Amino acid sequence: MPEISRFLGIIIRMYMREHAPPHFHAEYGEYEITVEIETGIVTGRFPRRALTVVLDWYVLHQGELMANWEAAAHRKPLSKIEPLE
């Protein structure tokens, strides 16, 4: 699964040929969530602070995430997305 960003110990990934709805995966230690790109709905468990950071990053990069989703659907390389600073 390609890594598209990494910051503050959080790894953001997106699978190729993934099921709808468009989403990305975030990992932090033993925790993992998925975030729907269009709605921001979160599934899974994450520490509150790490979740806030991921959602802040998501808001800033929603367009780039959708572009990566489209690229993945067409089996094209994914672009790296700037980390949250």
Contact map, one row per residue, 1 for C-alpha under 8 A:
1110000000001111000000000000000000000000000000000000000000000000000000000000000000000
1111000000001111000000000000000000000000000000000000000000000000000000000000010000000
1111110000111100000000000000000000000000000000000000000000000000000000000000000100000
0111110000111100000000000000000000000000000000000000000000000000000000000000011110000
0011111000111000000000000000000000000000000000000000000000000000000000000000000111100
0011111111110000000000000000000000000000000000000000000000000000000000000000000000100
0000111111100000000000000000000000000000000000000000000000000000000000000000000000111
0000011111000000000000000000000000000000000000000000000000000000000000000000000000000
0000011111100000000000000001100000000000000000000000000000000000000000000000000000000
0000011111110000000000000111100000000000000000000100000000000000000000000000000000000
0011111011111000000000000111000000000000000000000000000000000000000000000000000000000
0011110001111100000000011110000000000000000000000000000000000000000000000000000000000
1111100000111110000000011100000000000000000000000000000000000000000000000000000000000
1111000000011111000000111000000000000000000000000000000000000000000010000000000000000
1100000000001111110000010000000000000000000000000000000000000000000000010000000000000
1100000000000111110000000000000000000000000000000000000000000000000000011010000000000
0000000000000011111000000000000000000000000000000000000000000000000000011110000000000
0000000000000011111100000000000000000000000000000000000000000000000000011000000000000
0000000000000000111111000000000000000000000000000000000000000000000000000000000000000
0000000000000000011111100000000000000000000000000000000000000000000000000000000000000
0000000000000000001111100000000000010000000000000000000000000000000000000000000000000
0000000000000000001111110000000000011100000000000000000000000000010010000000000000000
0000000000000100000111111000000001111100000000000000000000000000000010000000000000000
0000000000011110000001111100000001111000000000000000000000000000100000000000000000000
0000000000011100000000111110000111100000000000000000000000000000000000000000000000000
0000000001111000000000011111000111100000000000000000010000000000000000000000000000000
0000000001110000000000001111111110000000000000000000000000000000000000000000000000000
0000000011100000000000000111111100000000000001000100000000000000000000000000000000000
0000000011000000000000000011111000000000000000000000000000000000000000000000000000000
0000000000000000000000000011111100000000000000000000000000000000000000000000000000000
0000000000000000000000000011111110000000000111100000000000000000000000000000000000000
0000000000000000000000001111011111000000000111000000000000000000000000000000000000000
0000000000000000000000001110001111100000011111000000000000000000000000000000000000000
0000000000000000000000111100000111110000011100000000000000000000000000000000000000000
0000000000000000000000111100000011111001111000000000000000000000000000000000000000000
0000000000000000000011110000000001111111110000000000000000000000000000000000000000000
0000000000000000000001110000000000111111100000000000000001000100110000000000000000000
0000000000000000000001100000000000011111000000000000000000000100000000000000000000000
0000000000000000000000000000000000011111100000000000000000000000000000000000000000000
0000000000000000000000000000000000111111110000000000001000000000000000000000000000000
0000000000000000000000000000000000111011111000000000000000000000000000000000000000000
0000000000000000000000000000000011110001111100000000000000000000000000000000000000000
0000000000000000000000000000000011100000111110000000000000000000000000000000000000000
0000000000000000000000000000001111000000011111000000000000000000000000000000000000000
0000000000000000000000000000001110000000001111100000000000000000000000000000000000000
0000000000000000000000000001001110000000000111110110000000000000000000000000000000000
0000000000000000000000000000001000000000000011111110000000000000000000000000000000000
0000000000000000000000000000000000000000000001111111000000000000000000000000000000000
0000000000000000000000000000000000000000000000111111100000000000000000000000000000000
0000000001000000000000000001000000000000000001111111110000000000000000000000000000000
0000000000000000000000000000000000000000000001111111111000000000000000000000000000000
0000000000000000000000000000000000000000000000011111111100000000000000000000000000000
0000000000000000000000000000000000000000000000001111111110000000000000000000000000010
0000000000000000000000000100000000000000000000000111111111000000000000000000000000000
0000000000000000000000000000000000000001000000000011111111100000000000000000000000000
0000000000000000000000000000000000000000000000000001111111110000000000000000000000000
0000000000000000000000000000000000000000000000000000111111111000000000000000000000110
0000000000000000000000000000000000001000000000000000011111111100000000000000000000000
0000000000000000000000000000000000000000000000000000001111111100000000000000000000000
0000000000000000000000000000000000000000000000000000000111111100000000000000000000000
0000000000000000000000000000000000000000000000000000000011111111100000000000000010000
0000000000000000000000000000000000001100000000000000000001111111110000000000000000000
0000000000000000000000000000000000000000000000000000000000001111111000000000000000000
0000000000000000000000000000000000000000000000000000000000001111111100000000000010000
0000000000000000000000010000000000001000000000000000000000001111111110000000000000000
0000000000000000000001000000000000001000000000000000000000000111111111000000000000000
0000000000000000000000000000000000000000000000000000000000000011111111100000000000000
0000000000000000000000000000000000000000000000000000000000000001111111110000011000000
0000000000000100000001100000000000000000000000000000000000000000111111111000000000000
0000000000000000000000000000000000000000000000000000000000000000011111111100000000000
0000000000000000000000000000000000000000000000000000000000000000001111111111110000000
0000000000000011110000000000000000000000000000000000000000000000000111111111110000000
0000000000000001110000000000000000000000000000000000000000000000000011111111000000000
0000000000000000100000000000000000000000000000000000000000000000000001111111000000000
0000000000000001100000000000000000000000000000000000000000000000000000111111100000000
0000000000000000000000000000000000000000000000000000000000000000000000111111110000000
0000000000000000000000000000000000000000000000000000000000000000000000110011111000000
0101000000000000000000000000000000000000000000000000000000000000000100110001111100000
0001000000000000000000000000000000000000000000000000000000000000000100000000111110000
0011100000000000000000000000000000000000000000000000000000000000000000000000011111000
0001100000000000000000000000000000000000000000000000000000001001000000000000001111100
0000100000000000000000000000000000000000000000000000000000000000000000000000000111110
0000111000000000000000000000000000000000000000000000000010000000000000000000000011111
0000001000000000000000000000000000000000000000000000100010000000000000000000000001111
0000001000000000000000000000000000000000000000000000000000000000000000000000000000111
